[in-house]
Amino acid sequence: MGLTGIFLILFLIVHVCLNACIWAMDGGETFNIAANFMGAMYVPRVLEIGLFAGFILHIVQAYMLENQNRRKRSISYQVPMGNKGSKWYSRYMGWLGTFVLLFLVVHIKNFWTPSRFGMPDGYTQTYNGVEVHDLYRLMKETFENVWIVVIYLVGCLALAYHLMHGFQSAFRSLGVYNKRYLALIKGVGVGFAIIVPLAFAMMPISFLLKWLN
């Protein structure tokens, strides 16, 4: 769980940096070129296979771990500890992960599937003589639907709380117990859990509110 979690954290860093290109204010040119590079080059495509494997392994491990925990303690505590024992989001990691998974399914359907298996007619742009998918236009038109934006915001919120516990937990799973390092990791983890999901959330909001042309 720790290794796959850190692998997916690294993916989030790459993904949020690439998607942040929509704010280049150039009509989507920088974003479309970057997205085309990730989709057309062999190395990113091979890494993409590893990414899906990482997601599947992380999800399977999570549900196995949840099932093991429930089997080991079939009877709950007589006196609930609440947040005195642990934060609520650490106790509901399974539910948060499920919400993130459902959000991921919607995200794949909206963007990854069209970009890999056929964009709608006319969704192309040509830059320096190279024709690329116009994913910027696809994002813009997708996020004109307020309900899609709401789904994305809920997904980003679930991701934030999932990372709030999962970031530092991944390093603990790998044996990091030094108090000084744990304090640093926890601080970085809280910042990561706020900044990255917030950046993702601002993307559909930017299109919905017409901050991007």
N, C-alpha and C positions, 0 to 999 in steps of 0.2 A: 504494500500500500504506500509506503514511504517513497520508494523509487518511482512508481508510476505517478504518484502525486507530484513529485518534483519535476518529472518529465512534462506533465501537463501544465505546471506552472510556467516552465520555460516556453511552452507553446503559446500560452496566454500573452507572454511578453512580446513574442514575435507577431502574434495576431493583432494585438492592440496597436503596435507600432505601425504595421502595414495599413490597418484600417484608419489610423489617424491621418493618413495621407488625404483623406476626403477634405480636411481643413486647409489644404494648400491653396484654396481659393483660385483654382485654375480650371474650373469647369469639370473636374474629375480626371484630368490628364495624368497627373502624378499617380493617383490611385489606380487608374486603369492599367498603366504601364507596370506598376509594381505587382498588381494582381495577375497580369498576364505573365510576368516573369515567374511567379510562383506556380502558375498553372501549366506553363509550357516547358520549363526546364526539367531535365530528367532527375536531378538530385532532389529538388523539392517534391516531385511526384513520388519518388521512392520513400522520402521521409513522411509523406502523407500516409502511406501504407502503415508505416510504423506508428503514426499518430493514431490511426483508427485502432490498431492493435493495442496501443496504450490505453485508449478510452475503454475498449471492451474489457481488457484485463482489470483495469481499475474498478469498473462497475461490477464485474463478477466477484472480485475480491471483497468489495464493499458489502455486497449482499451476503456473501458467505460469512464475513465477519459479524454482520448484524445477526444472522441466524445463530451463529455460535454463541454470541453474547446472550441471546434470548434463551437458548437451551440451557446454558450454565446457570442462569438465574430466572427460573420460571415463576418465582414468587417475588413480587416487588417489595421494596422497603415499606415497613408499616408506617414510618414517619417520613414523608417526602422532604428531602433536603432542599429542594429548589435550587436557587443560584448560590446557596452556601456551599453546596457540594461541587457544582459545576455550572458553567454557563448554559443557558437553555439551548443555544445553537450547537453546543457540543453533544447534548443529549439527543438532538434531532438531526444529526448528520445524515441519517438514512433518508429522512423526508426531504431535507434540503437537496441532497444528491439526486433524488427522484425528480424534483422540480427542475433541477439543472438539466437532467437527462431529457425531460419532455421539451424543455426550451431548445436543447441541442437538436432534437428531431425536427422542430419547426424551422430552426436556422438552416439545417442541411437542406430541407425541402425548398426553402425560399432562395438560397444562394448557391450552395455547393452543387446541388444536382443540376440546375440550369447551366452553371459554368462548365461542368464536366460532360454533360450529356446533351447539350443543345440549348442555346439561348433562343429566346423568341426572335422572329424575323425583324431585322432592322436594328437590333441591339449590338451595333458594332461602331467602332471609331478607328480612324487611321491616323497614326502619328509617325512621322518620318518614314512614310511608305510602308509601315507595318500595321496590318489590321488586327485589332484586339477586341475582346468582348467589352461591351460598355456596361460593366458592373455598377458603375456610378449611377447610371440612369436606372438600372434595376433597383438599386437601393433607394433612390429618390422616390420612385413610383411605389415601391413596397411600403415605405414609411409615410405615405400619404394617408394610409389607413390607420386611424387612431387606435383601433382594437389590436392591430399588429404591434403598434408601439407599446400599448399597455402590456401585452404578453412579453415583449422584450424587457420592459422595465421590471416586471415581476421576476423574470429569469435573471436579470442582473442583480436584483436584491438577494435572491436565493444564492447566487454565486458569491456575493460579498460575505454573507454569513457562513457559507461553506468554507470559504478561504480563511475566514477569521479564526476558525479552529484548525482547519486542515493544513495551513501553511506551517505553523509551528509544530503540529502533530507529526508531520512528515519527517522533520528533522529529529524529533524525539524517537520516532520509530527506527531511525538509523543509528541511534545510540548517543545523541548529543544531550548530555545531562549537566554540563558545566553551567553553573548559575549565571556567570557573566555572559557566556555565549547564548544561553537561553533567553536572557533579557534582551539581547540585541536582536535575536531571531524573532522574538515576540513583537518587538517594536517595528521591525521591518515588515513582519507579517501583517500587522494591523494597517500600516500604511499601504501595503500592496492590496489588501482586501478592500480598502476604500478607494484608492486611486484607479485601479484597473477596471473594476465594475462600473465606477462612475464615468470613466472615459467611454466605455462601451455604451452606457445608458445615454450619454450625451449625443451619440451618433444618430439614433432615430429621432431624438428630440430636435436636433439641429435641422433635420429634413422636414419634420412635421411643422416646425415653427418658421420655415422658410429662411433660416439663417444661411443656408447654402443654396446657390443657384443651380 
